[in-house]
Amino acid sequence: MIAVRDPSGARAPARSETRLSDFEKLYATHFHSLTLQINAYVGDLAEAQDLVQEAFTRALTRWDKISSYERPADWVRRVAWNLATSGWRRRRTAMRFLLRQREQHVDGPGPDRVALTRELAKLPDKHRRAFVLFYIGNLTVLEIAEQEGVPEGTVKSWLHRARAAVAAELTDRSEEQSDV
């Protein structure tokens, strides 16, 4: 703390210390009333406290200028009010966006899809990956071989084994269902 002496020799607080003391007085005097005003606007006490606190924080960073105003509390009130309005606008914009979104109802997977997924899960990883990349990803045998770092013949072997396993299981299931 820097203290200066007045002409009488008594120690007087430094100018920055006095200004900070003025800010503390402003805060103590007006925080509650500003919070009540903003609460009436936003309808949420916790949000109102946050907004007024933010306004005071902004005032503190500009206190050298704001302290010279005739009524610094008016500046803090205006900032808190603007913050509340900005938040309300952001929420309104988000709500409008959400209301424009259409809920899409999608049918669940059919029995064939469920059966295929179940059978793919039973395959070894490399066979399943080759099957999916070839039939769903539309990659060529050459592209799969390059991606997996194996010869094309290996990919063809994986695809053959995967097709055979899936076909055997799906054929058995369809025969079981037709007998029922």
GROMACS elastic network, one bead per residue, 0.5 to 0.9 nm:
[ bonds ]
;  ai    aj funct       b0    kb
    1    13     6  0.84120   500
    1    14     6  0.77402   500
    1    17     6  0.78116   500
    2    13     6  0.72245   500
    2    14     6  0.56444   500
    2    15     6  0.88651   500
    2    16     6  0.87928   500
    2    17     6  0.81086   500
    3    11     6  0.63738   500
    3    12     6  0.58680   500
    3    15     6  0.86217   500
    3    17     6  0.86784   500
    4    10     6  0.84512   500
    4    11     6  0.58061   500
    4    12     6  0.52900   500
    4    13     6  0.62506   500
    4    14     6  0.58476   500
    4    15     6  0.87564   500
    5     8     6  0.76293   500
    5     9     6  0.54246   500
    5    10     6  0.54487   500
    5    12     6  0.54020   500
    5    13     6  0.82303   500
    6     9     6  0.54512   500
    6    10     6  0.57274   500
    6    11     6  0.63730   500
    6    12     6  0.61151   500
    7    10     6  0.75144   500
    8    11     6  0.87664   500
    9    12     6  0.89194   500
   12    15     6  0.89393   500
   13    16     6  0.82440   500
   13    17     6  0.60717   500
   13    18     6  0.63236   500
   14    17     6  0.51765   500
   14    18     6  0.63132   500
   14    19     6  0.87547   500
   15    18     6  0.51015   500
   15    19     6  0.62480   500
   15    20     6  0.86810   500
   16    19     6  0.50251   500
   16    20     6  0.61565   500
   16    21     6  0.85123   500
   16    64     6  0.88704   500
   17    20     6  0.51270   500
   17    21     6  0.61426   500
   17    22     6  0.86383   500
   18    22     6  0.62020   500
   18    23     6  0.87098   500
   19    23     6  0.63454   500
   19    24     6  0.87367   500
   19    63     6  0.78410   500
   19    64     6  0.77186   500
   19    67     6  0.73801   500
   20    24     6  0.62503   500
   20    25     6  0.86387   500
   20    60     6  0.85461   500
   20    63     6  0.82388   500
   21    24     6  0.50344   500
   21    25     6  0.62532   500
   21    26     6  0.86424   500
   22    25     6  0.50860   500
   22    26     6  0.61975   500
   22    27     6  0.86204   500
   22    67     6  0.78353   500
   23    27     6  0.61119   500
   23    28     6  0.85618   500
   23    59     6  0.87123   500
   23    60     6  0.73057   500
   23    63     6  0.75223   500
   23    67     6  0.76932   500
   24    27     6  0.50445   500
   24    28     6  0.60762   500
   24    29     6  0.84404   500
   25    28     6  0.50995   500
   25    29     6  0.59235   500
   25    30     6  0.84291   500
   26    29     6  0.51631   500
   26    30     6  0.59463   500
   26    31     6  0.79091   500
   26    72     6  0.79316   500
   26    73     6  0.69759   500
   27    30     6  0.54533   500
   27    31     6  0.53583   500
   27    32     6  0.86890   500
   27    56     6  0.73259   500
   27    73     6  0.85520   500
   28    31     6  0.60067   500
   28    32     6  0.78564   500
   29    32     6  0.74827   500
   29    33     6  0.80872   500
   30    33     6  0.54240   500
   30    34     6  0.59302   500
   30    35     6  0.83566   500
   30    73     6  0.69118   500
   31    34     6  0.53191   500
   31    35     6  0.59935   500
   31    36     6  0.86622   500
   31    49     6  0.84481   500
   31    52     6  0.70412   500
   31    53     6  0.79423   500
   31    56     6  0.84298   500
   32    35     6  0.51047   500
   32    36     6  0.62930   500
   32    37     6  0.87667   500
   32    49     6  0.86637   500
   33    36     6  0.51394   500
   33    37     6  0.63228   500
   33    38     6  0.87490   500
   34    37     6  0.50554   500
   34    38     6  0.61554   500
   34    39     6  0.83574   500
   34    48     6  0.85820   500
   34    49     6  0.87125   500
   34    52     6  0.67578   500
   34    73     6  0.86909   500
   34    76     6  0.84873   500
   34    77     6  0.64294   500
   34    80     6  0.82829   500
   35    38     6  0.52039   500
   35    39     6  0.58548   500
   35    40     6  0.85392   500
   35    45     6  0.75615   500
   35    48     6  0.55785   500
   35    49     6  0.55705   500
   35    50     6  0.87866   500
   35    51     6  0.81294   500
   35    52     6  0.60480   500
   35    53     6  0.87465   500
   35    80     6  0.89582   500
   36    40     6  0.62370   500
   36    41     6  0.87905   500
   36    45     6  0.78231   500
   36    48     6  0.76157   500
   36    49     6  0.85993   500
   37    40     6  0.52389   500
   37    41     6  0.66353   500
   37    48     6  0.83391   500
   37    77     6  0.87776   500
   38    42     6  0.61537   500
   38    43     6  0.79995   500
   38    44     6  0.86762   500
   38    45     6  0.82693   500
   38    47     6  0.86980   500
   38    48     6  0.53301   500
   38    49     6  0.81202   500
   38    51     6  0.78817   500
   38    52     6  0.76120   500
   38    77     6  0.84342   500
   38    80     6  0.72909   500
   38    81     6  0.66930   500
   38    84     6  0.75565   500
   39    42     6  0.52228   500
   39    43     6  0.51333   500
   39    44     6  0.56360   500
   39    45     6  0.52526   500
   39    46     6  0.82900   500
   39    47     6  0.75777   500
   39    49     6  0.78271   500
   40    43     6  0.54587   500
   40    44     6  0.79678   500
   40    45     6  0.85149   500
   40    48     6  0.85429   500
   41    44     6  0.84794   500
   41    48     6  0.84443   500
   41    81     6  0.83956   500
   41    84     6  0.79660   500
   42    45     6  0.80257   500
   42    47     6  0.75131   500
   42    48     6  0.67853   500
   42    84     6  0.68696   500
   42    85     6  0.86480   500
   42    88     6  0.80998   500
   43    47     6  0.83075   500
   43    48     6  0.79186   500
   44    47     6  0.53749   500
   44    48     6  0.61011   500
   44    49     6  0.86988   500
   45    49     6  0.61234   500
   45    50     6  0.85991   500
   46    49     6  0.51533   500
   46    50     6  0.62689   500
   46    51     6  0.86850   500
   47    50     6  0.50325   500
   47    51     6  0.61355   500
   47    52     6  0.86444   500
   47    84     6  0.86074   500
   48    51     6  0.50801   500
   48    52     6  0.61632   500
   48    53     6  0.84124   500
   48    80     6  0.83641   500
   48    84     6  0.79013   500
   49    52     6  0.52591   500
   49    53     6  0.59633   500
   49    54     6  0.84976   500
   50    53     6  0.50475   500
   50    54     6  0.60728   500
   50    55     6  0.85963   500
   51    54     6  0.50783   500
   51    55     6  0.62092   500
   51    56     6  0.86965   500
   51    79     6  0.86254   500
   51    80     6  0.54419   500
   51    81     6  0.80635   500
   51    83     6  0.64548   500
   51    84     6  0.66879   500
   52    56     6  0.61980   500
   52    57     6  0.85367   500
   52    76     6  0.76076   500
   52    77     6  0.76319   500
   52    79     6  0.82119   500
   52    80     6  0.52452   500
   52    81     6  0.84563   500
   52    83     6  0.87645   500
   53    56     6  0.51152   500
   53    57     6  0.61353   500
   53    58     6  0.86639   500
   53    80     6  0.82637   500
   54    58     6  0.62242   500
   54    59     6  0.85541   500
   54    79     6  0.85914   500
   54    80     6  0.73113   500
   54    83     6  0.84702   500
   55    58     6  0.51421   500
   55    59     6  0.61820   500
   55    60     6  0.87007   500
   55    75     6  0.86824   500
   55    76     6  0.54980   500
   55    77     6  0.75249   500
   55    78     6  0.84694   500
   55    79     6  0.55055   500
   55    80     6  0.51325   500
   55    81     6  0.88348   500
   55    83     6  0.79339   500
   56    60     6  0.61247   500
   56    61     6  0.87541   500
   56    76     6  0.61636   500
   56    79     6  0.86297   500
   56    80     6  0.83455   500
   57    60     6  0.51395   500
   57    61     6  0.65412   500
   57    62     6  0.88905   500
   58    61     6  0.53176   500
   58    62     6  0.65588   500
   58    63     6  0.84646   500
   58    76     6  0.82746   500
   58    79     6  0.83722   500
   59    62     6  0.51359   500
   59    63     6  0.55584   500
   59    66     6  0.68383   500
   59    67     6  0.88823   500
   59    72     6  0.85328   500
   59    75     6  0.80020   500
   59    76     6  0.65722   500
   59    79     6  0.87710   500
   60    64     6  0.82937   500
   60    66     6  0.84511   500
   61    64     6  0.81422   500
   62    65     6  0.57563   500
   62    66     6  0.61175   500
   62    67     6  0.84149   500
   63    67     6  0.54355   500
   63    68     6  0.83990   500
   64    67     6  0.56836   500
   64    68     6  0.71637   500
   65    68     6  0.57090   500
   65    69     6  0.73720   500
   66    69     6  0.53454   500
   66    70     6  0.87787   500
   66    71     6  0.86499   500
   66    72     6  0.58593   500
   66    75     6  0.77003   500
   67    70     6  0.79942   500
   67    71     6  0.83887   500
   67    72     6  0.62327   500
   68    71     6  0.85073   500
   68    72     6  0.77890   500
   69    72     6  0.54402   500
   69    75     6  0.85162   500
   71    74     6  0.56442   500
   71    75     6  0.73149   500
   72    75     6  0.52055   500
   72    76     6  0.65620   500
   72    77     6  0.87614   500
   73    76     6  0.50239   500
   73    77     6  0.60813   500
   73    78     6  0.85732   500
   74    78     6  0.61241   500
   74    79     6  0.86184   500
   75    78     6  0.51487   500
   75    79     6  0.62402   500
   75    80     6  0.86573   500
   76    79     6  0.51615   500
   76    80     6  0.61658   500
   76    81     6  0.85032   500
   77    80     6  0.51631   500
   77    81     6  0.60196   500
   77    82     6  0.85192   500
   78    81     6  0.50158   500
   78    82     6  0.60345   500
   78    83     6  0.85340   500
   79    82     6  0.50267   500
   79    83     6  0.60996   500
   79    84     6  0.85874   500
   80    83     6  0.50557   500
   80    84     6  0.61943   500
   80    85     6  0.86249   500
   81    84     6  0.50987   500
   81    85     6  0.61894   500
   81    86     6  0.85950   500
   82    85     6  0.50250   500
   82    86     6  0.60306   500
   82    87     6  0.85282   500
   83    86     6  0.50981   500
   83    87     6  0.61689   500
   83    88     6  0.85732   500
   84    87     6  0.51585   500
   84    88     6  0.61558   500
   84    89     6  0.86547   500
   85    88     6  0.50101   500
   85    89     6  0.61615   500
   85    90     6  0.86278   500
   86    89     6  0.50727   500
   86    90     6  0.61906   500
   86    91     6  0.86508   500
   87    90     6  0.50654   500
   87    91     6  0.61910   500
   87    92     6  0.85131   500
   88    91     6  0.51815   500
   88    92     6  0.60723   500
   88    93     6  0.86020   500
   89    93     6  0.60618   500
   89    94     6  0.85137   500
   90    93     6  0.51727   500
   90    94     6  0.61797   500
   90    95     6  0.85691   500
   91    94     6  0.50530   500
   91    95     6  0.60344   500
   91    96     6  0.85715   500
   92    95     6  0.50284   500
   92    96     6  0.61242   500
   92    97     6  0.85556   500
   93    96     6  0.51516   500
   93    97     6  0.62071   500
   93    98     6  0.86594   500
   94    97     6  0.50778   500
   94    98     6  0.62011   500
   94    99     6  0.86455   500
   95    98     6  0.50320   500
   95    99     6  0.61057   500
   95   100     6  0.86514   500
   96    99     6  0.50814   500
   96   100     6  0.63200   500
   96   101     6  0.89006   500
   97   100     6  0.52451   500
   97   101     6  0.66631   500
   98   101     6  0.52597   500
   98   102     6  0.84748   500
   99   102     6  0.76117   500
  107   110     6  0.82341   500
  109   112     6  0.79560   500
  109   113     6  0.58040   500
  109   114     6  0.63916   500
  110   113     6  0.53362   500
  110   114     6  0.63392   500
  110   115     6  0.87120   500
  111   114     6  0.50552   500
  111   115     6  0.60880   500
  111   116     6  0.85547   500
  112   115     6  0.50922   500
  112   116     6  0.60904   500
  112   117     6  0.85427   500
  112   170     6  0.85818   500
  113   116     6  0.50700   500
  113   117     6  0.60596   500
  113   118     6  0.84867   500
  114   117     6  0.51657   500
  114   118     6  0.61230   500
  114   119     6  0.86403   500
  115   118     6  0.50755   500
  115   119     6  0.61876   500
  115   120     6  0.86012   500
  115   169     6  0.88953   500
  115   170     6  0.71812   500
  115   173     6  0.85898   500
  116   119     6  0.51292   500
  116   120     6  0.60705   500
  116   121     6  0.85788   500
  116   166     6  0.73218   500
  116   170     6  0.74372   500
  117   120     6  0.51123   500
  117   121     6  0.62271   500
  117   122     6  0.88986   500
  118   121     6  0.52416   500
  118   122     6  0.67788   500
  119   122     6  0.52283   500
  119   123     6  0.68995   500
  119   165     6  0.80514   500
  119   166     6  0.59137   500
  119   169     6  0.71436   500
  119   170     6  0.79263   500
  120   123     6  0.53479   500
  120   124     6  0.85422   500
  120   127     6  0.87674   500
  120   128     6  0.59536   500
  120   131     6  0.84522   500
  120   132     6  0.87559   500
  120   162     6  0.81325   500
  120   165     6  0.89318   500
  120   166     6  0.70109   500
  121   124     6  0.79992   500
  121   125     6  0.84444   500
  121   128     6  0.74777   500
  122   125     6  0.88155   500
  122   128     6  0.84689   500
  123   126     6  0.81412   500
  123   127     6  0.62049   500
  123   128     6  0.55988   500
  123   162     6  0.68467   500
  123   165     6  0.78027   500
  123   166     6  0.83688   500
  124   127     6  0.54156   500
  124   128     6  0.61086   500
  124   129     6  0.85556   500
  124   162     6  0.85620   500
  125   128     6  0.51298   500
  125   129     6  0.59668   500
  125   130     6  0.85461   500
  126   129     6  0.50998   500
  126   130     6  0.61365   500
  126   131     6  0.85356   500
  126   148     6  0.87909   500
  126   155     6  0.88525   500
  126   158     6  0.71442   500
  127   130     6  0.52003   500
  127   131     6  0.61044   500
  127   132     6  0.86198   500
  127   155     6  0.82544   500
  127   157     6  0.86934   500
  127   159     6  0.63360   500
  127   160     6  0.88162   500
  127   161     6  0.72495   500
  127   162     6  0.55465   500
  128   131     6  0.50574   500
  128   132     6  0.61041   500
  128   133     6  0.84923   500
  128   158     6  0.83136   500
  128   159     6  0.83921   500
  128   162     6  0.67673   500
  129   132     6  0.52176   500
  129   133     6  0.59980   500
  129   134     6  0.84300   500
  130   133     6  0.51749   500
  130   134     6  0.59488   500
  130   135     6  0.84206   500
  130   141     6  0.85211   500
  130   144     6  0.68220   500
  130   145     6  0.89280   500
  130   148     6  0.89242   500
  130   155     6  0.67286   500
  130   156     6  0.87583   500
  130   158     6  0.66445   500
  130   159     6  0.61624   500
  130   162     6  0.82779   500
  131   134     6  0.52846   500
  131   135     6  0.59311   500
  131   136     6  0.77395   500
  131   137     6  0.89588   500
  131   158     6  0.78307   500
  131   159     6  0.57855   500
  131   162     6  0.65490   500
  131   163     6  0.76349   500
  132   135     6  0.54086   500
  132   136     6  0.50961   500
  132   137     6  0.62552   500
  132   138     6  0.84336   500
  133   136     6  0.56739   500
  133   138     6  0.61704   500
  133   139     6  0.56886   500
  133   140     6  0.82892   500
  133   144     6  0.70461   500
  134   137     6  0.56922   500
  134   138     6  0.50101   500
  134   140     6  0.62762   500
  134   141     6  0.71281   500
  134   144     6  0.75826   500
  134   159     6  0.82113   500
  135   138     6  0.55523   500
  135   139     6  0.76917   500
  136   139     6  0.82017   500
  139   142     6  0.80162   500
  139   143     6  0.58889   500
  139   144     6  0.63727   500
  140   143     6  0.51300   500
  140   144     6  0.62692   500
  140   145     6  0.85498   500
  141   144     6  0.51819   500
  141   145     6  0.60940   500
  141   146     6  0.86558   500
  141   152     6  0.61956   500
  141   153     6  0.86979   500
  141   155     6  0.63885   500
  141   156     6  0.69583   500
  142   145     6  0.50459   500
  142   146     6  0.62131   500
  142   147     6  0.86200   500
  142   151     6  0.82898   500
  142   152     6  0.58747   500
  142   155     6  0.83158   500
  143   146     6  0.51325   500
  143   147     6  0.61251   500
  143   148     6  0.85587   500
  143   152     6  0.88495   500
  144   147     6  0.50351   500
  144   148     6  0.60080   500
  144   149     6  0.82274   500
  144   150     6  0.84435   500
  144   152     6  0.79703   500
  144   155     6  0.70285   500
  145   148     6  0.52048   500
  145   149     6  0.56679   500
  145   150     6  0.50639   500
  145   151     6  0.56906   500
  145   152     6  0.52774   500
  145   153     6  0.84862   500
  145   154     6  0.77457   500
  145   155     6  0.60342   500
  146   149     6  0.50281   500
  146   150     6  0.66611   500
  146   151     6  0.78555   500
  146   152     6  0.82914   500
  147   150     6  0.80569   500
  148   151     6  0.87798   500
  148   155     6  0.86837   500
  150   153     6  0.82617   500
  150   154     6  0.64406   500
  150   155     6  0.72949   500
  151   154     6  0.54436   500
  151   155     6  0.68748   500
  152   155     6  0.51554   500
  152   156     6  0.62753   500
  152   157     6  0.86365   500
  153   156     6  0.50064   500
  153   157     6  0.61452   500
  153   158     6  0.86461   500
  154   157     6  0.50011   500
  154   158     6  0.62069   500
  154   159     6  0.86193   500
  155   158     6  0.50202   500
  155   159     6  0.61272   500
  155   160     6  0.85320   500
  156   159     6  0.50909   500
  156   160     6  0.60721   500
  156   161     6  0.86067   500
  157   160     6  0.50877   500
  157   161     6  0.61791   500
  157   162     6  0.85033   500
  158   161     6  0.52355   500
  158   162     6  0.60111   500
  158   163     6  0.85093   500
  159   162     6  0.50661   500
  159   163     6  0.59789   500
  159   164     6  0.84049   500
  160   163     6  0.52410   500
  160   164     6  0.60669   500
  160   165     6  0.86122   500
  161   164     6  0.51081   500
  161   165     6  0.61253   500
  161   166     6  0.85664   500
  162   165     6  0.52280   500
  162   166     6  0.60831   500
  162   167     6  0.83477   500
  163   166     6  0.52344   500
  163   167     6  0.57731   500
  163   168     6  0.83121   500
  164   167     6  0.51691   500
  164   168     6  0.59798   500
  164   169     6  0.86298   500
  165   168     6  0.52430   500
  165   169     6  0.63146   500
  165   170     6  0.86060   500
  166   169     6  0.53141   500
  166   170     6  0.60146   500
  166   171     6  0.83639   500
  167   170     6  0.51667   500
  167   171     6  0.57991   500
  167   172     6  0.83733   500
  168   171     6  0.52247   500
  168   172     6  0.61343   500
  168   173     6  0.86596   500
  169   172     6  0.51329   500
  169   173     6  0.62181   500
  169   174     6  0.86956   500
  170   173     6  0.50636   500
  170   174     6  0.61459   500
  170   175     6  0.86059   500
  171   174     6  0.51617   500
  171   175     6  0.61986   500
  171   176     6  0.86125   500
  172   175     6  0.52178   500
  172   176     6  0.62204   500
  172   177     6  0.87172   500
  173   176     6  0.50260   500
  173   177     6  0.61810   500
  173   178     6  0.86612   500
  174   177     6  0.50858   500
  174   178     6  0.61882   500
  174   179     6  0.87041   500
  175   178     6  0.51471   500
  175   179     6  0.63040   500
  175   180     6  0.88714   500
  176   179     6  0.52881   500
  176   180     6  0.66203   500
  177   180     6  0.52974   500
